[in-house]
Amino acid sequence: MPKDIPKTELLYQKSKPIDHLSVFDGISLMIKEQKNAALIVKKSSESIENAINSMYEHLISNKQGRLIYVGAGTSGRIGVQDGVELFPTFHWPKDRLDFIIAGGKRALLEAVEDAEDSIINAKRATEKLLVNSDDVVIGLAASGNTPFTCTVMEEATKKNALTIAISNNPKGRILKNSKIKIVLDTREEVIAGSTRLKAGTAQKICLNVISSLLMTKMGKVKNGYMYSMVPTNNKLRNRKILIDTKI
């Protein structure tokens, strides 16, 4: 087996294969590994703190700067999931948020063949979005080597954007092409190579922490309440009334 295969792709060796376990034991194993994902994120607290503080300073200094999430496959969808919540939860301006996803919007609902391998499309997408030095670009890659994502991050770094790489592989190429590096070393999955599991959980936790604390530093949270929220339905309108009475 080649030495350069990321550990996220290797066979899990700490138990019998999951298809050899009872459903109950399979549940226990998966929950244990999901808990481990949170602990792995905690190990990167200093890098995450550096990212949050750097993002805050960058976005305060560049009033038109955008948060741009970059990824392919599961990582791309996790980035979108985090980003789309910023407007309703914190009233983060829609014109200061964008995404560069391998395969485009179609890839959010289905796998797009060869999309994550296209260096040409990565460069085109970066140019089309006019990524520049005002922006903060967050790239996610479980393997750390996704050609599309690595290329976007490399191009964004060349344009002097603040680039933040989140990789589940400590040796991922994405880390070399970004200014701030966050490693979530989740290693083997209980279903080999299925990084929608522990790796994806760690990525989502990491993004939750980053975006929530960034918005808090931006003044979008008051006394623990998301007082800048946008009430877009009856439930949220009632919640907004309640929050206004509390603060």
N, C-alpha and C positions, 0 to 999 in steps of 0.2 A: 504494500500500500504506500502511495507517495507520502512523503513527510509533510508536504505543504497543505494537506487537506485540513480545513478548520475543524476544531474539536466539536463544533456544533453539528457536524455531519457524521460523527462517529457513532458506533453502537454503544448504547447505555449498558454498563457492565455491573451496576450495583444491585441488580436483582435479576430474576428470571425475565426473559422477554415478556412484555406486557400482554402479548397474546397467549402466553402460557399461564397467566394469573387468573384468579377468579375476578368477577366484576368488582366485588368489595375490595379486594387487595389492589386491583388496578386503580380504584378511586383513591385509596390511601396513598399509593405511590405518587399519583399525579398531584394530589394536594400537597404532599411533602415537597415535591420539586417546585411547585408554584410558590410555596413559602420560602424556599431557598432562593428563588428569583428576587424576592424582596431584600433578603439579606445581602445578596450580591450587589444590588443597587446601593445599599448602605455603605459598602466598602468603597464606593466611588464618591462619597459625600464631598470630599475636598474638590474634586474635579467639577462636580455639579455646582458647588458653591461658586467656583471660579467662573463657570459658564453664566450663571444667573447674574452675578455682579457685572461681568463684562457686557452681557446683553443689555442690561439696564443702562450702563454708561453710554453704550453705543446708540441706543434708541433715544435716550434723552438728548444726546448731542446732535442726532440726525432726525429732525422732526418728521421727515418724509420716509424714513427708513422702514422697511417691511420685515416681517417675520416670514421666512420662506422655508417650508418643509420639503425635503427631498427624499425620495426612496423608490423602491421597486417591490412589487409583490406585497407580502405581508407587512414589511417595514413601511412601504408607501402608504398603505391603508391605515396603519397605526398613526402615522404622522398626520394624515387627513383627519382622523378621529379626534386627535388632540386639537388641531388648529381650528376646526369648524366650531368648536365650543367656545372660542374666545370672544366672539361677538355677543352671543346671548348671555354668557356668564359674566363677562367683564366689560362689555361694550367696547371691545378693542375694534378700532375702525376697520371696516372691510377692505378699504383701499390700502391698508398696511399689512395685509395678509395674503399670501399666495402659496402655490404648491407647484413642484416640478415632479411629476410622477411618470415613471417609465410606462409607456403605453397610453398615457393621458387618462381622461375620465373613464373611458371604457374599461381600463385595468382595475378600477375600483370594484367592479362586479364580476369580472372574469379574467382568467389568465390570458395575456396577450403574447403570442409566440415571439420569442427572441427580443422582446422589448428591453429586458434588463441588460442585454448584451450590446446594445447599440450606442457606440461612442458618438457617432455622427448625430443621432437624434438628441443625445445629451447636450452636445454643443449648440445645436439649433435651439433647443428649449431654453438654455441659459441666455442666448442672445435675444430670443423672442421676448423673454420676460424683462429684458434690460436690467439684469442683475448688476448692481453697482456698489460703490463703497459705503453707501448709506445703509445697506441691508444687512440683516442677520440671517444666515443660511444654516439650517439644521439638517444634517444628513444622517440617515439611519441605514445600517446594513448589518444583518446578523452575521454573515460571513466576513464582513468588512472588506470584501473584494468585488462587490457588484460593479461591473464596468460602467453602467449608466450613472449610478450614484457617485462613484469615485470621480468620474469625469466632470460631472456637474460641480462637485466640491472643488476640484482642481481649478476649473474655470472661474468659479466664484472667488477663490483665494487670489487668483491672478488679478481680479478686478477690485481687490482689496476689501471685499465684503468681510464681515466677521463670520468666520466659518466654524461650525461646531460639529464634530463627528461623534456619533454614537455607534460603537462597534461591539459586537459580542465576541469578536476575535481579537485578542491582544496584539496579533501580528497583522491585522487588517490593513490593506493599502489605503483605505479611506483616512486612516489616522495620519498618514504622511502628507496628505493634501489638505489639511485643515489646521486652523490656528489653535483651536481648543479641542482636546481629545478626552472622551469619556469611554472607558472600557467597562463593559458589563460581561464578565467572563462566565457565562452560563454553562459552557461546555456541552456535554452530550445531552440529547433529548431522550425521553423514554420511548418515543417513536423516532428512530434515527433520522436525522435530517429535517424533521418537522419543526422548523423554527417559529411556527405560529404558536408553539407551546411556551416553554420556559423563557426562551429568548424574547418572544413577543411580549410576554408578561413583564419582563424586566424593562424592555423599551417603553412600554406604556406607563409603568410606574415612574420611570425616569422623566418622561415628558410631563406627566402629571405634576411632579415636583417642580420641574423647571418652569413650566408655564404658570402654575399657580403662584409660586413665590415671585416670579417676575412681575406678574400683574399686581401682586400685593405691594411690591416695591414701587410700582407705578401709581400707587394710590387708589387702586380699584377695590380694595377691601377695607372695611371700617369696623372696628370692634368685633372682628371675626365674621362679619356678614359681607356677602357679595353685593354691596349696596349699589354698584354700578350696573347691575344686571338689566337686561332688556326684557320686559314682560310681554311675551308674544302670544300668550294664551291665558285663559281664566285662572288656571292654577298658578302661573307665574305672576299674574296681576295681583292675586290675593297674597302671594308670597312677598311681593314688593311692598304692599301695604303694611304687612306684618314687620318687614325689615325696617321700614321708615319709622314705625312706632318704637323700634328698639334702639335706634341710633340717634 
